[in-house]
Amino acid sequence: MNLIINHSSMQPIYDQIADQIRQNIMKGLLLEETMLPSVRTLAKDLKISALTVKKAYDALEQEGFVITVHGKGTFVACANQERMLEEKKKEVEADLETAIRKGRSCGMSDTDLKELFLIVLEE
């Protein structure tokens, strides 16, 4: 597995690992029941702490992307990338609804919100 770690990024390393694995699963590059490298192997390959890799795997397991079988390893849990992508879209929609409510609560008009959305989208 080819993961790239940016040590100068403000994003924590475990989060970078989880994001890249999550993206590979959602793009169909990692299929259901594919075994991920062991925590120790990935830590050694990336030259980072095993605890950092464990934290990334734990986060992915909590989100339902992987499953860890004690003594056997960590495996991709979900084969239906479309369903996972739909779930993520629902999360984005909920986040946008929250942002709209916050904007309206401080007096922003729909036009103001649309303009702000377009500005943020361009960044």
SULHUBEL-V502709 format. One record per backbone hydrogen bond with DSSP energy under -1.0 kcal/mol. NH is the residue of the N-H (numbers start at 0). CO is the residue of the C=O. E is the energy in kcal/mol with one decimal. If there is no record, write none. Layout:
[[NH/CO/E] [NH/CO/E]]
This chain:
[[8/5/-1.3] [15/11/-1.9] [16/12/-2.4] [17/13/-2.5] [18/14/-2.7] [19/15/-2.1] [20/16/-2.3] [21/17/-2.8] [22/18/-2.6] [23/19/-2.1] [24/20/-2.1] [25/21/-2.6] [26/22/-2.2] [27/24/-1.2] [28/23/-2.2] [29/23/-1.6] [32/75/-2.7] [33/30/-2.1] [35/73/-3.3] [41/37/-2.8] [42/38/-2.4] [43/39/-2.4] [44/40/-2.7] [45/41/-2.5] [47/42/-2.3] [52/48/-1.4] [53/49/-2.6] [54/50/-2.1] [55/51/-1.8] [56/52/-2.7] [57/53/-2.7] [58/54/-2.0] [59/55/-2.3] [60/56/-2.4] [61/57/-2.4] [62/58/-1.6] [64/59/-2.4] [66/74/-2.7] [68/72/-3.1] [71/68/-2.7] [72/68/-2.3] [74/66/-3.0] [75/33/-2.2] [76/64/-2.9] [80/78/-1.5] [83/79/-1.9] [84/80/-2.8] [85/81/-2.3] [86/82/-2.1] [87/83/-2.1] [88/84/-2.2] [89/85/-2.0] [90/86/-1.8] [91/87/-2.2] [92/88/-2.5] [93/89/-2.4] [94/90/-2.4] [95/91/-2.6] [96/92/-2.4] [97/93/-2.2] [98/94/-2.3] [99/95/-2.5] [100/96/-2.3] [101/97/-2.4] [102/98/-2.5] [103/99/-2.8] [104/100/-2.2] [106/103/-1.8] [107/102/-2.5] [112/108/-2.5] [113/109/-2.5] [114/110/-2.5] [115/111/-2.5] [116/112/-2.6] [117/113/-2.4] [118/114/-2.1] [119/115/-2.7] [120/116/-2.5] [121/117/-1.5]]
